[in-house]
Amino acid sequence: MHIITIFSTLVGVVITIVAYWPLSADFHKYYPVTGTVQTVDSRLIGNGDSGVSQRFVVVLKESGQPFAIDDTRATLLKPGDSVKLRCKREFEFNSVPGWGCKWNATAAIGQ
């Protein structure tokens, strides 16, 4: 009986590890990102069911890094505005991972 319990525990641990792949914490944890907006643009992305969603891309002056935002409040951003975001890495198969962000509840536009 103990062998079955040990085996099932090991299988559970392996399944958990595989489910959290990639194991880098960047893909599973939100990081605070603040900076001054350099450019803002938007992309229309097909969702596979003949529909589209809009994603906003903000490049910050401090890092030059693009950050994707799925929040319509990003339409209010313009170059020179300060922004606070919570971002985590997003895995893209056969591509370069990027940063997907949520609007920080305490963010104030234009400060």
FENBELGI-V372892 format. One record per residue. SS is DSSP state (hx for helix, st for strand, lp for the rest). D_CENTER is the distance of its C-alpha to the mean C-alpha in Angstrom with 2 decimals. Layout:
ss	d_center
SS	D_CENTER
SS	D_CENTER
This chain:
ss	d_center
lp	44.07
hx	42.26
hx	41.30
hx	39.61
hx	37.67
hx	36.57
hx	35.64
hx	33.59
hx	31.77
hx	30.97
hx	29.75
hx	27.44
hx	26.03
hx	25.53
hx	23.79
hx	21.41
hx	20.63
hx	20.13
hx	17.85
lp	15.46
lp	15.47
lp	14.06
lp	15.32
lp	13.50
hx	12.23
hx	9.16
hx	7.84
lp	9.21
lp	9.13
lp	7.66
st	9.37
st	11.28
st	11.27
st	14.44
st	16.40
st	18.59
st	17.53
st	19.18
st	18.35
st	16.67
st	16.68
st	15.64
st	15.42
st	16.88
st	15.47
st	17.88
lp	17.01
lp	20.03
lp	22.32
lp	23.74
lp	21.23
st	18.57
st	15.53
st	14.71
st	11.57
st	12.09
st	11.58
st	12.59
st	14.19
st	15.30
lp	18.88
lp	18.55
lp	16.31
lp	16.54
lp	12.90
st	11.13
st	7.96
st	7.06
st	7.97
lp	9.24
lp	12.01
hx	15.52
hx	16.24
hx	14.67
hx	17.91
hx	19.82
lp	18.43
lp	20.85
lp	21.45
lp	22.58
lp	20.70
st	19.01
st	15.57
st	13.76
st	10.05
st	8.05
st	4.89
st	3.91
st	4.87
st	5.10
lp	8.86
lp	11.13
lp	14.74
lp	17.20
lp	14.92
lp	13.04
lp	9.47
st	7.22
st	4.43
st	2.23
st	4.50
st	7.35
st	10.82
lp	12.70
lp	15.88
lp	18.08
lp	16.98
lp	19.99
lp	20.15
lp	22.75
lp	23.49
